[in-house]
């Protein structure tokens, strides 16, 4: 279980690193042009990030709790 938790933490760090790198280099990757779709994409990315990190951090404990293994969760 501890090895799996470490992998989830490593996945969270990797995801955050990739997203922060994309945001820092966004103007080089996507160009300087700012359109009406930019805020929509940012909010979509924010929602996707919340779901992804929430799943990585809380997914396994929540599944254990629902399965009745409250002491392991």
C-alpha positions, 0 to 999 in steps of 0.5 A: 500500500505504501508503494502505491501511495508513493506512486500516486504522490509521484503522479501528482508531482509529475502532473503538476510539473507538466501543467506548470511548465505548459503555463510558463511557456504558453506564449511560446507554445501557443503564440501571443494571440489572445482570443475568446477561447483562452479563458474557456480553455483555462477554466477547462484545464483548471477543472481537469486539474482538480479532477486529476489531482483529486483522483490521485490524492483522494481516489484510493482512500475513498474507494477503501472507505466505500468498500468498508475498509475504514481503518485502511482508508 
